[in-house]
Amino acid sequence: MIEVDRLTRRYTSTLALDRVSFQVSAGEIVGFLGPNGAGKSTAMKILTGSLAPTAGTARLAGYDIQDESEAVRRRVGFMPEQVPLYGDDTVYDFLRFVADLKGVPGPDRGRHLDEVIERAGLDEVRGRMVGHLSKGFRQRVGLAQALVGDPPILILDEPSSGLDPQQIVEIRELIRGFRGDKTVLLSSHILGEVDRICERVLILDHGRLVAEQRPDELAARQQRVGLVWDGAREAVLASLVRVIGVADVTETVDGAEVAVAGDPTQIRPLLVEAVLEAGGRLQRCENRGSSLEDLFLRLTSGERPQERP
């Protein structure tokens, strides 16, 4: 449903996107992550037709973003981080205005808007002025305007931004309800939300795609095992580094934390053996896991890479 092929965008001397390629299948909810300046907003602007790429291309619902941009815009619902809302309109009047802009047929417009209002959870405020709504309801209005016209693709930029915990849960449940029905590309700085909502995660850093997997697969790429032992400290640390499957060993006050690439249940016996063979007296060996946030920080904490030829 979304096919991105070597998408590149340069702003004078800054390479904002560097040959980014990925696909999002129909009905899939995919998280788009990266630190500030990673290129997420640039990519979303290109996919929604408000910015041209320097090189590369993308197809949404089978249509090329440059050659068939009007067809693309008709099939994409976009919710920017700061949704432009008219505070002096009622919720219904604002959505009716959006329907006019999107060309929703007159005979079906009323029924369609009723469905959008119901799906976005706006029934109780449909007659209230948008400017008098809480932040949570304004976010719902922003989501509703993206749904007007029933586009098969939704691109949502920070939909939970500025919400309190209860409002975040409500928006999360709304978005999860799109699974299997609409194709969703969702950017967020709230990694826990992405972990709960998305089936797959794309991580950008310095304009490049540095990871693309399910949230649980990403976290499993590098699990951590904590070890505590008495005696032979230097010898044990040296022995742990040589264990197959060990990616990194960090010394702690009472032992070490070992990053393992693979299933820790298979590598733990090798770690225990390494401690004992080096003369250490093992006191504790435990899985410490790895969160999506840990992995995100490890993947995006490097220097800006050199440009590729």
C-alpha positions in Angstrom: 0.0 0.0 0.0 3.0 2.3 0.7 6.1 1.7 -1.3 9.1 3.9 -0.8 12.1 3.5 -3.0 15.5 5.2 -2.3 13.7 8.4 -1.2 16.2 11.3 -0.9 15.8 14.9 0.1 18.5 17.6 0.3 18.1 21.1 1.8 21.1 23.0 0.4 24.0 21.4 2.3 21.9 19.2 4.6 20.9 15.7 3.5 17.6 15.2 5.3 16.7 11.8 3.7 19.4 9.5 2.4 18.0 6.8 0.0 15.3 5.5 2.4 13.4 2.5 1.2 10.5 0.6 3.0 7.1 -0.9 2.4 3.9 -0.9 4.4 1.3 -3.5 3.6 -2.5 -3.0 3.4 -4.1 -2.9 6.9 -0.7 -2.7 8.7 0.1 -0.2 11.5 3.7 0.8 11.3 5.6 3.1 13.7 8.0 5.7 12.3 10.6 6.7 14.9 13.7 8.8 15.2 15.2 11.6 17.1 14.6 15.3 16.2 16.2 15.9 12.8 16.2 12.3 11.8 14.0 13.0 8.7 10.6 11.7 9.8 8.7 15.0 9.1 10.5 15.4 5.8 9.4 11.9 4.7 5.8 12.5 5.8 5.7 15.8 3.9 6.9 14.0 0.8 4.4 11.1 1.2 1.5 13.5 1.6 2.4 15.6 -1.4 3.5 18.8 0.3 7.2 18.4 -0.5 9.0 17.1 -3.6 11.9 14.6 -3.2 15.3 15.4 -4.5 15.7 11.8 -5.8 13.9 8.5 -5.4 10.2 7.9 -5.4 7.2 6.5 -3.6 3.9 4.9 -4.5 0.8 5.1 -2.3 -2.2 2.9 -3.1 -0.5 2.2 -6.4 -0.1 5.9 -7.4 3.2 7.8 -7.9 3.7 10.7 -5.5 5.0 13.0 -8.2 3.3 11.9 -11.4 -0.1 11.2 -9.8 0.0 13.5 -6.8 -3.7 14.4 -6.8 -4.7 10.7 -6.8 -2.3 10.1 -3.9 -3.8 13.0 -1.9 -7.3 11.7 -2.4 -6.3 8.4 -0.8 -4.3 9.7 2.1 -5.6 11.1 5.4 -2.9 13.3 7.1 -2.9 14.4 10.7 0.0 16.8 11.3 1.4 17.3 14.8 -0.2 20.7 14.9 -3.5 20.3 13.3 -4.9 23.6 11.8 -8.3 23.8 13.4 -10.9 26.6 13.1 -11.8 27.4 16.7 -14.9 29.4 15.8 -16.5 26.4 14.1 -18.5 23.7 15.7 -17.0 20.2 15.4 -19.6 19.2 12.8 -19.2 22.5 10.8 -15.5 22.1 10.7 -15.7 18.5 9.5 -18.3 19.5 6.9 -15.9 22.1 5.6 -13.1 19.4 5.4 -15.6 17.3 3.5 -16.2 20.1 1.0 -12.5 20.4 0.4 -12.1 16.7 -0.1 -15.0 16.5 -2.5 -17.2 14.1 -0.5 -20.5 13.7 -2.5 -23.3 15.8 -1.2 -26.0 13.1 -0.9 -23.7 10.9 1.3 -22.0 13.7 3.2 -24.2 13.8 6.3 -24.2 10.0 6.8 -20.4 9.9 6.2 -19.8 12.7 8.8 -21.9 10.9 11.3 -19.8 7.8 10.9 -16.6 9.8 11.2 -17.8 11.6 14.4 -18.8 8.3 15.9 -15.6 6.5 15.1 -13.5 9.4 16.5 -15.5 9.5 19.7 -16.9 13.0 19.1 -20.6 12.4 19.5 -20.9 14.3 22.8 -19.1 17.4 21.4 -20.3 17.5 17.8 -22.2 20.8 18.4 -19.5 22.5 20.5 -17.0 25.1 19.3 -13.7 23.6 18.5 -11.9 26.4 20.3 -13.7 25.4 23.6 -12.6 21.7 23.5 -10.0 20.1 25.6 -6.6 19.1 24.1 -7.8 15.5 24.0 -10.9 16.3 22.0 -9.0 18.6 19.7 -6.7 15.7 18.9 -9.7 13.6 18.1 -11.0 16.3 15.8 -7.6 16.2 14.1 -7.9 12.5 13.7 -11.5 12.9 12.4 -10.5 15.3 9.7 -7.9 12.8 8.5 -10.7 10.2 8.3 -13.0 12.4 6.2 -13.3 10.9 2.7 -12.6 7.4 4.0 -9.0 7.3 2.8 -7.3 3.8 2.8 -4.0 5.3 4.1 -3.5 7.4 7.3 -0.3 9.2 8.1 -0.3 10.5 11.6 2.4 12.7 13.0 2.6 12.6 16.8 -1.1 11.9 17.4 -0.6 11.6 21.2 1.4 14.9 21.5 0.6 16.9 24.6 -2.1 14.5 26.0 -2.4 13.3 29.5 -2.2 9.5 30.3 -5.9 8.9 30.0 -6.2 10.8 26.7 -3.2 8.9 25.4 -4.9 5.6 26.1 -8.1 6.8 24.4 -6.2 7.9 21.2 -4.2 4.6 21.3 -7.4 2.5 21.3 -8.8 4.6 18.4 -5.7 4.0 16.3 -5.5 0.3 17.2 -9.1 0.0 15.8 -7.8 0.8 12.3 -5.8 -2.4 12.2 -6.8 -4.5 9.1 -9.0 -1.7 7.9 -6.6 1.1 7.1 -2.9 1.3 6.4 -1.3 3.5 9.1 2.1 5.2 9.2 2.5 6.7 12.7 5.3 8.8 14.1 5.8 9.2 17.8 8.3 10.1 20.5 6.4 7.9 23.0 8.2 4.6 22.4 5.8 2.7 24.8 2.9 3.8 22.6 4.5 2.5 19.5 5.3 -0.8 21.2 1.6 -1.2 22.1 0.0 0.0 18.8 2.3 -0.9 16.0 3.0 -4.2 14.3 6.3 -3.0 12.9 8.8 -0.2 13.6 11.0 1.8 11.2 13.8 3.8 12.9 15.4 6.7 11.2 18.7 8.4 12.2 20.4 11.2 10.3 18.1 10.6 7.3 18.9 6.8 7.1 16.8 3.8 7.9 18.8 2.0 10.7 16.2 -0.6 11.8 13.0 -2.2 10.5 11.4 -5.0 12.5 8.5 -5.8 14.9 8.9 -4.1 18.3 9.5 -7.4 20.1 12.1 -8.5 17.5 13.9 -5.2 17.8 14.2 -5.5 21.6 15.2 -9.1 21.2 18.2 -8.2 19.0 20.2 -7.3 22.1 19.1 -8.7 25.5 21.1 -8.1 28.7 22.2 -10.6 31.3 23.3 -9.5 34.8 26.1 -11.4 36.5 27.4 -11.1 40.1 30.4 -13.1 41.3 33.1 -13.1 43.9 36.8 -13.1 43.1 38.9 -13.2 39.9 37.3 -10.0 38.6 39.7 -9.2 35.7 40.0 -12.8 34.6 36.2 -13.3 34.5 35.6 -10.1 32.6 38.2 -11.2 30.0 36.5 -14.6 29.8 33.0 -13.2 29.3 34.1 -11.1 26.3 35.2 -14.3 24.5 31.9 -16.1 24.8 30.1 -16.6 21.5 27.0 -14.5 21.3 28.3 -11.7 23.6 28.0 -8.3 22.0 29.3 -6.2 24.9 30.4 -6.5 28.5 29.9 -3.6 30.9 31.5 -3.8 34.3 29.3 -3.0 37.3 30.0 -2.5 41.0 29.4 -6.2 41.9 29.9 -7.9 38.5 29.0 -7.2 34.9 26.1 -6.6 32.6 26.4 -8.6 29.4 24.7 -7.6 26.1 23.9 -10.8 24.2 22.9 -11.0 20.5 20.4 -13.9 20.5 18.3 -15.9 22.9 19.7 -15.3 26.5 18.4 -18.6 27.7 20.9 -20.3 25.3 23.8 -18.0 26.1 23.4 -17.9 29.9 24.9 -21.4 30.5 28.0 -20.3 28.5 28.3 -17.2 30.6 28.1 -19.3 33.8 30.7 -21.6 32.5 33.0 -18.7 31.7 32.7 -17.3 35.2 33.5 -20.6 36.8 36.4 -21.5 34.5 38.0 -18.1 35.1 38.0 -18.7 38.9 34.9 -16.7 39.9 32.4 -17.8 42.4 29.0 -17.1 40.8 26.4 -15.4 43.1 23.7 -14.4 40.6 22.8 -14.7 36.9 19.6 -13.0 35.7 18.0 -11.7 32.5 17.6 -8.0 32.5 15.8 -7.8 29.2 15.9 -4.8 26.8 13.3 -2.2 26.1 12.5 -0.6 22.8 13.7 2.6 24.3 17.1 1.1 25.1 17.5 -0.1 21.6 16.3 3.2 20.1 19.0 5.0 22.1 21.7 2.6 21.0 20.7 2.8 17.3 20.5 6.6 17.2 23.3 7.8 19.5 26.1 7.8 16.9 27.7 10.6 14.8 26.2 11.7 11.6 27.5 9.2 9.0 29.5 10.2 6.0 27.5 10.7 2.8 27.4 7.8 0.4 28.6 8.3 -3.1 
